[in-house]
Amino acid sequence: MEAPDLNRRLVDFGQVAGEVLRDVPNVTEQQIRHWIVNPFLTSLGWDPHDKREVYLDYAVQEGKETVDYALLNAEGAPKLFLDVRERSAGVSEIGPVGEHAKASGVPLVLLTNGASFSLWYVGSGASPSQLFVLALEQLPVHAENLVGLTADFRLSESGVHEIRRTALRLAVLQMLEENSEKTFDALVTWVQSQVAPGELDQTTEEAIRDATMLWLTEEHTGLPGFGAPDGKRLHDLRVTTPKDWESFPRGPPGTFRYKYDNSKTLDLRQSAKEVREQLRVQGLKTPTATSFGGFYHALRARANLGRE
């Protein structure tokens, strides 16, 4: 499954899940399982009713306790534990499920309360490291960073590697955009301490390098030496998402108008590179460089333009 396909699936899932949270104010953990988690897994290509893929109430610690979901690889071994929490519970602390994952040799843990999702890597280090925290409405925008969780990969070693790499890259990109004055050495130190404590391995180094190159590619046109016409650097641009745009009533199909400034428009009939430049010229950007693909394909899908 490619990012544009996943983006469309997550948009549909988000609309339904959002209605559940809006219409059922006291939603229970069991309801979150049936009405949010199962559809979420389905949008990722998993079959929550096939125990060869998704094992419910997976026994750990010699059967004394269970975890809500275990996603199995092609050999039937658990590679991701999914812990469903009450609507009022947070997802910023991994809790006992992290210990269960480490004891079972499971490298990934996903926590959700229905409204937020956090993914953790449980490696050989002293403590699990948080890869990302995304609100329900942010999932489609970050489809590119979630592809590794799809059933196509079945959480193989290469799949887990890709999940870590894209999640770390997202975290590094966010840091670069928020504080571009950091030196590369400071960046490595930050990632090692905040994102992957004790896990500065090849995957982490690749993610830092990927993110740095992506950021520099985005940023270089705003540097004085490259003579940007407006002189704006990436972190000076305003963040925008697909929900900020509506079809332009006086334009041809595929053109959109910025809700907060009618003078800003986008023509989604053009290539991704051209649309990205349209955003920059108008002082806008997507949340991260890697989220532009989801932004671009979401608006093209809304305009029924299909794939580029």
Contacts in CASP RR format, 6 or more apart in sequence:
PFRMAT RR
TARGET T0000
AUTHOR 0000-0000-0000
METHOD contacts of the structure
MODEL  1
MEAPDLNRRLVDFGQVAGEVLRDVPNVTEQQIRHWIVNPFLTSLGWDPHD
KREVYLDYAVQEGKETVDYALLNAEGAPKLFLDVRERSAGVSEIGPVGEH
AKASGVPLVLLTNGASFSLWYVGSGASPSQLFVLALEQLPVHAENLVGLT
ADFRLSESGVHEIRRTALRLAVLQMLEENSEKTFDALVTWVQSQVAPGEL
DQTTEEAIRDATMLWLTEEHTGLPGFGAPDGKRLHDLRVTTPKDWESFPR
GPPGTFRYKYDNSKTLDLRQSAKEVREQLRVQGLKTPTATSFGGFYHALR
ARANLGRE
1 9 0 8 1.000
1 44 0 8 1.000
1 45 0 8 1.000
1 147 0 8 1.000
1 150 0 8 1.000
1 151 0 8 1.000
1 152 0 8 1.000
2 147 0 8 1.000
3 143 0 8 1.000
3 144 0 8 1.000
3 147 0 8 1.000
3 293 0 8 1.000
3 294 0 8 1.000
3 297 0 8 1.000
4 143 0 8 1.000
4 293 0 8 1.000
4 294 0 8 1.000
4 297 0 8 1.000
4 301 0 8 1.000
4 307 0 8 1.000
6 43 0 8 1.000
6 44 0 8 1.000
6 143 0 8 1.000
6 146 0 8 1.000
6 147 0 8 1.000
6 150 0 8 1.000
7 140 0 8 1.000
7 143 0 8 1.000
7 293 0 8 1.000
7 294 0 8 1.000
7 297 0 8 1.000
7 298 0 8 1.000
7 301 0 8 1.000
8 297 0 8 1.000
8 298 0 8 1.000
8 301 0 8 1.000
9 43 0 8 1.000
9 44 0 8 1.000
10 43 0 8 1.000
10 139 0 8 1.000
10 140 0 8 1.000
10 143 0 8 1.000
10 146 0 8 1.000
11 140 0 8 1.000
11 298 0 8 1.000
11 301 0 8 1.000
12 43 0 8 1.000
13 39 0 8 1.000
13 40 0 8 1.000
13 42 0 8 1.000
13 43 0 8 1.000
13 139 0 8 1.000
14 136 0 8 1.000
14 137 0 8 1.000
14 139 0 8 1.000
14 140 0 8 1.000
16 35 0 8 1.000
16 39 0 8 1.000
17 35 0 8 1.000
17 36 0 8 1.000
17 39 0 8 1.000
17 40 0 8 1.000
17 114 0 8 1.000
17 136 0 8 1.000
18 136 0 8 1.000
20 27 0 8 1.000
20 31 0 8 1.000
20 35 0 8 1.000
20 36 0 8 1.000
21 27 0 8 1.000
21 36 0 8 1.000
21 87 0 8 1.000
21 114 0 8 1.000
21 115 0 8 1.000
21 136 0 8 1.000
24 31 0 8 1.000
24 35 0 8 1.000
26 87 0 8 1.000
27 35 0 8 1.000
27 87 0 8 1.000
27 114 0 8 1.000
28 86 0 8 1.000
29 84 0 8 1.000
29 85 0 8 1.000
29 86 0 8 1.000
29 87 0 8 1.000
32 84 0 8 1.000
32 86 0 8 1.000
32 87 0 8 1.000
32 112 0 8 1.000
32 113 0 8 1.000
32 114 0 8 1.000
33 68 0 8 1.000
33 84 0 8 1.000
36 112 0 8 1.000
36 114 0 8 1.000
37 48 0 8 1.000
37 68 0 8 1.000
37 69 0 8 1.000
37 82 0 8 1.000
37 84 0 8 1.000
37 112 0 8 1.000
37 114 0 8 1.000
38 48 0 8 1.000
40 112 0 8 1.000
41 47 0 8 1.000
41 48 0 8 1.000
41 54 0 8 1.000
41 69 0 8 1.000
41 71 0 8 1.000
42 48 0 8 1.000
44 146 0 8 1.000
44 149 0 8 1.000
44 150 0 8 1.000
44 151 0 8 1.000
45 150 0 8 1.000
45 151 0 8 1.000
45 152 0 8 1.000
46 53 0 8 1.000
46 54 0 8 1.000
46 71 0 8 1.000
46 150 0 8 1.000
46 151 0 8 1.000
47 53 0 8 1.000
47 54 0 8 1.000
47 151 0 8 1.000
48 54 0 8 1.000
48 56 0 8 1.000
48 69 0 8 1.000
52 72 0 8 1.000
52 76 0 8 1.000
53 71 0 8 1.000
53 72 0 8 1.000
53 151 0 8 1.000
53 154 0 8 1.000
54 69 0 8 1.000
54 70 0 8 1.000
54 71 0 8 1.000
54 72 0 8 1.000
55 69 0 8 1.000
55 70 0 8 1.000
55 72 0 8 1.000
55 78 0 8 1.000
56 68 0 8 1.000
56 69 0 8 1.000
57 66 0 8 1.000
57 67 0 8 1.000
57 68 0 8 1.000
58 66 0 8 1.000
58 67 0 8 1.000
58 69 0 8 1.000
58 70 0 8 1.000
58 78 0 8 1.000
58 81 0 8 1.000
59 65 0 8 1.000
59 66 0 8 1.000
60 66 0 8 1.000
60 67 0 8 1.000
60 100 0 8 1.000
60 103 0 8 1.000
60 104 0 8 1.000
61 100 0 8 1.000
61 103 0 8 1.000
65 96 0 8 1.000
65 100 0 8 1.000
67 81 0 8 1.000
67 82 0 8 1.000
67 83 0 8 1.000
67 97 0 8 1.000
67 100 0 8 1.000
68 81 0 8 1.000
68 82 0 8 1.000
68 83 0 8 1.000
68 84 0 8 1.000
69 81 0 8 1.000
69 82 0 8 1.000
69 84 0 8 1.000
70 78 0 8 1.000
70 80 0 8 1.000
70 81 0 8 1.000
70 82 0 8 1.000
70 106 0 8 1.000
71 78 0 8 1.000
71 79 0 8 1.000
71 80 0 8 1.000
71 82 0 8 1.000
71 155 0 8 1.000
72 78 0 8 1.000
72 79 0 8 1.000
72 154 0 8 1.000
72 155 0 8 1.000
73 79 0 8 1.000
73 154 0 8 1.000
73 155 0 8 1.000
73 156 0 8 1.000
74 154 0 8 1.000
74 156 0 8 1.000
78 104 0 8 1.000
78 106 0 8 1.000
79 106 0 8 1.000
79 107 0 8 1.000
79 108 0 8 1.000
79 155 0 8 1.000
79 160 0 8 1.000
80 106 0 8 1.000
80 107 0 8 1.000
80 108 0 8 1.000
80 109 0 8 1.000
80 110 0 8 1.000
80 149 0 8 1.000
80 155 0 8 1.000
81 97 0 8 1.000
81 98 0 8 1.000
81 100 0 8 1.000
81 101 0 8 1.000
81 104 0 8 1.000
81 106 0 8 1.000
81 108 0 8 1.000
81 109 0 8 1.000
81 110 0 8 1.000
82 109 0 8 1.000
82 110 0 8 1.000
82 111 0 8 1.000
82 112 0 8 1.000
83 97 0 8 1.000
83 109 0 8 1.000
83 110 0 8 1.000
83 111 0 8 1.000
83 112 0 8 1.000
84 112 0 8 1.000
84 113 0 8 1.000
84 114 0 8 1.000
85 91 0 8 1.000
85 111 0 8 1.000
85 112 0 8 1.000
85 113 0 8 1.000
86 113 0 8 1.000
87 113 0 8 1.000
87 114 0 8 1.000
87 115 0 8 1.000
88 113 0 8 1.000
89 113 0 8 1.000
90 111 0 8 1.000
90 113 0 8 1.000
90 116 0 8 1.000
91 111 0 8 1.000
91 112 0 8 1.000
91 113 0 8 1.000
91 116 0 8 1.000
91 117 0 8 1.000
91 118 0 8 1.000
91 133 0 8 1.000
92 118 0 8 1.000
92 130 0 8 1.000
92 133 0 8 1.000
94 109 0 8 1.000
94 111 0 8 1.000
94 120 0 8 1.000
94 128 0 8 1.000
94 130 0 8 1.000
97 109 0 8 1.000
97 111 0 8 1.000
98 109 0 8 1.000
98 120 0 8 1.000
98 122 0 8 1.000
98 128 0 8 1.000
100 106 0 8 1.000
101 107 0 8 1.000
101 108 0 8 1.000
101 109 0 8 1.000
101 122 0 8 1.000
101 128 0 8 1.000
102 122 0 8 1.000
102 123 0 8 1.000
102 128 0 8 1.000
105 122 0 8 1.000
106 122 0 8 1.000
107 121 0 8 1.000
107 122 0 8 1.000
107 123 0 8 1.000
107 160 0 8 1.000
108 119 0 8 1.000
108 120 0 8 1.000
108 121 0 8 1.000
108 122 0 8 1.000
108 155 0 8 1.000
108 160 0 8 1.000
108 163 0 8 1.000
109 119 0 8 1.000
109 120 0 8 1.000
109 122 0 8 1.000
109 128 0 8 1.000
110 117 0 8 1.000
110 118 0 8 1.000
110 119 0 8 1.000
110 120 0 8 1.000
110 149 0 8 1.000
111 117 0 8 1.000
111 118 0 8 1.000
111 119 0 8 1.000
111 120 0 8 1.000
112 118 0 8 1.000
114 136 0 8 1.000
115 135 0 8 1.000
115 136 0 8 1.000
116 133 0 8 1.000
116 134 0 8 1.000
116 135 0 8 1.000
116 136 0 8 1.000
117 133 0 8 1.000
117 134 0 8 1.000
117 135 0 8 1.000
117 136 0 8 1.000
117 139 0 8 1.000
118 130 0 8 1.000
118 132 0 8 1.000
118 133 0 8 1.000
118 134 0 8 1.000
119 130 0 8 1.000
119 131 0 8 1.000
119 132 0 8 1.000
119 149 0 8 1.000
119 163 0 8 1.000
119 167 0 8 1.000
120 128 0 8 1.000
120 129 0 8 1.000
120 130 0 8 1.000
120 131 0 8 1.000
121 128 0 8 1.000
121 129 0 8 1.000
121 131 0 8 1.000
121 164 0 8 1.000
121 167 0 8 1.000
121 196 0 8 1.000
121 199 0 8 1.000
122 128 0 8 1.000
123 129 0 8 1.000
123 199 0 8 1.000
124 199 0 8 1.000
125 197 0 8 1.000
125 198 0 8 1.000
125 199 0 8 1.000
126 197 0 8 1.000
126 198 0 8 1.000
127 197 0 8 1.000
129 195 0 8 1.000
129 196 0 8 1.000
129 197 0 8 1.000
129 199 0 8 1.000
130 195 0 8 1.000
131 163 0 8 1.000
131 164 0 8 1.000
131 167 0 8 1.000
131 168 0 8 1.000
131 171 0 8 1.000
131 195 0 8 1.000
132 142 0 8 1.000
132 145 0 8 1.000
132 167 0 8 1.000
132 170 0 8 1.000
132 171 0 8 1.000
134 142 0 8 1.000
137 243 0 8 1.000
138 287 0 8 1.000
139 146 0 8 1.000
140 242 0 8 1.000
140 294 0 8 1.000
140 298 0 8 1.000
141 241 0 8 1.000
141 242 0 8 1.000
141 286 0 8 1.000
141 287 0 8 1.000
141 291 0 8 1.000
141 294 0 8 1.000
141 295 0 8 1.000
141 298 0 8 1.000
142 170 0 8 1.000
142 287 0 8 1.000
142 290 0 8 1.000
142 291 0 8 1.000
143 294 0 8 1.000
144 166 0 8 1.000
144 290 0 8 1.000
144 291 0 8 1.000
144 293 0 8 1.000
144 294 0 8 1.000
145 166 0 8 1.000
145 167 0 8 1.000
145 169 0 8 1.000
145 170 0 8 1.000
145 290 0 8 1.000
145 291 0 8 1.000
147 153 0 8 1.000
147 162 0 8 1.000
147 166 0 8 1.000
148 159 0 8 1.000
148 162 0 8 1.000
148 163 0 8 1.000
148 166 0 8 1.000
149 155 0 8 1.000
149 163 0 8 1.000
153 159 0 8 1.000
153 162 0 8 1.000
153 163 0 8 1.000
161 203 0 8 1.000
164 203 0 8 1.000
164 204 0 8 1.000
164 207 0 8 1.000
165 203 0 8 1.000
165 206 0 8 1.000
165 207 0 8 1.000
165 210 0 8 1.000
166 207 0 8 1.000
166 290 0 8 1.000
167 207 0 8 1.000
168 191 0 8 1.000
168 195 0 8 1.000
168 196 0 8 1.000
168 203 0 8 1.000
168 204 0 8 1.000
168 207 0 8 1.000
168 208 0 8 1.000
168 211 0 8 1.000
169 207 0 8 1.000
169 210 0 8 1.000
169 211 0 8 1.000
169 214 0 8 1.000
169 290 0 8 1.000
170 211 0 8 1.000
170 288 0 8 1.000
170 290 0 8 1.000
171 191 0 8 1.000
171 194 0 8 1.000
171 195 0 8 1.000
172 187 0 8 1.000
172 191 0 8 1.000
172 195 0 8 1.000
172 207 0 8 1.000
172 208 0 8 1.000
172 211 0 8 1.000
172 212 0 8 1.000
172 215 0 8 1.000
173 211 0 8 1.000
173 214 0 8 1.000
173 215 0 8 1.000
173 288 0 8 1.000
173 289 0 8 1.000
173 290 0 8 1.000
174 287 0 8 1.000
174 288 0 8 1.000
175 182 0 8 1.000
175 187 0 8 1.000
175 190 0 8 1.000
176 182 0 8 1.000
176 187 0 8 1.000
176 211 0 8 1.000
176 212 0 8 1.000
176 215 0 8 1.000
177 215 0 8 1.000
177 234 0 8 1.000
177 235 0 8 1.000
177 288 0 8 1.000
178 235 0 8 1.000
180 215 0 8 1.000
180 219 0 8 1.000
180 233 0 8 1.000
180 234 0 8 1.000
180 235 0 8 1.000
182 190 0 8 1.000
184 212 0 8 1.000
187 208 0 8 1.000
187 212 0 8 1.000
188 200 0 8 1.000
188 208 0 8 1.000
191 200 0 8 1.000
191 204 0 8 1.000
191 207 0 8 1.000
191 208 0 8 1.000
192 198 0 8 1.000
192 199 0 8 1.000
192 200 0 8 1.000
192 204 0 8 1.000
195 204 0 8 1.000
196 204 0 8 1.000
214 289 0 8 1.000
214 290 0 8 1.000
215 234 0 8 1.000
215 289 0 8 1.000
217 289 0 8 1.000
218 234 0 8 1.000
218 285 0 8 1.000
218 289 0 8 1.000
219 233 0 8 1.000
219 234 0 8 1.000
220 226 0 8 1.000
221 228 0 8 1.000
221 280 0 8 1.000
222 228 0 8 1.000
222 231 0 8 1.000
222 232 0 8 1.000
222 233 0 8 1.000
222 234 0 8 1.000
223 233 0 8 1.000
224 231 0 8 1.000
230 281 0 8 1.000
230 283 0 8 1.000
232 280 0 8 1.000
232 283 0 8 1.000
234 285 0 8 1.000
236 283 0 8 1.000
237 279 0 8 1.000
237 280 0 8 1.000
237 283 0 8 1.000
237 284 0 8 1.000
237 285 0 8 1.000
238 283 0 8 1.000
238 284 0 8 1.000
238 285 0 8 1.000
239 284 0 8 1.000
239 285 0 8 1.000
239 286 0 8 1.000
239 287 0 8 1.000
240 258 0 8 1.000
240 279 0 8 1.000
240 284 0 8 1.000
240 285 0 8 1.000
240 286 0 8 1.000
240 295 0 8 1.000
241 286 0 8 1.000
241 287 0 8 1.000
241 295 0 8 1.000
242 294 0 8 1.000
242 295 0 8 1.000
242 298 0 8 1.000
242 299 0 8 1.000
242 302 0 8 1.000
244 258 0 8 1.000
244 259 0 8 1.000
244 260 0 8 1.000
245 256 0 8 1.000
245 257 0 8 1.000
245 258 0 8 1.000
245 259 0 8 1.000
245 266 0 8 1.000
245 299 0 8 1.000
246 256 0 8 1.000
246 257 0 8 1.000
246 259 0 8 1.000
247 253 0 8 1.000
247 254 0 8 1.000
247 255 0 8 1.000
247 256 0 8 1.000
247 257 0 8 1.000
247 302 0 8 1.000
247 303 0 8 1.000
248 254 0 8 1.000
248 255 0 8 1.000
248 256 0 8 1.000
248 257 0 8 1.000
248 265 0 8 1.000
249 257 0 8 1.000
252 269 0 8 1.000
253 303 0 8 1.000
253 304 0 8 1.000
254 267 0 8 1.000
254 268 0 8 1.000
254 269 0 8 1.000
254 299 0 8 1.000
254 300 0 8 1.000
254 303 0 8 1.000
254 305 0 8 1.000
255 265 0 8 1.000
255 266 0 8 1.000
255 267 0 8 1.000
255 268 0 8 1.000
255 269 0 8 1.000
256 265 0 8 1.000
256 266 0 8 1.000
256 268 0 8 1.000
256 299 0 8 1.000
256 303 0 8 1.000
257 264 0 8 1.000
257 265 0 8 1.000
258 264 0 8 1.000
258 265 0 8 1.000
258 266 0 8 1.000
258 282 0 8 1.000
258 284 0 8 1.000
264 282 0 8 1.000
264 284 0 8 1.000
266 275 0 8 1.000
266 278 0 8 1.000
266 279 0 8 1.000
266 299 0 8 1.000
267 274 0 8 1.000
267 275 0 8 1.000
267 278 0 8 1.000
268 275 0 8 1.000
268 296 0 8 1.000
268 299 0 8 1.000
268 300 0 8 1.000
268 303 0 8 1.000
268 305 0 8 1.000
269 305 0 8 1.000
270 278 0 8 1.000
271 308 0 8 1.000
272 292 0 8 1.000
272 293 0 8 1.000
272 296 0 8 1.000
272 308 0 8 1.000
275 296 0 8 1.000
276 292 0 8 1.000
276 296 0 8 1.000
279 285 0 8 1.000
279 286 0 8 1.000
286 292 0 8 1.000
286 293 0 8 1.000
286 294 0 8 1.000
286 295 0 8 1.000
297 307 0 8 1.000
300 306 0 8 1.000
300 307 0 8 1.000
300 308 0 8 1.000
END
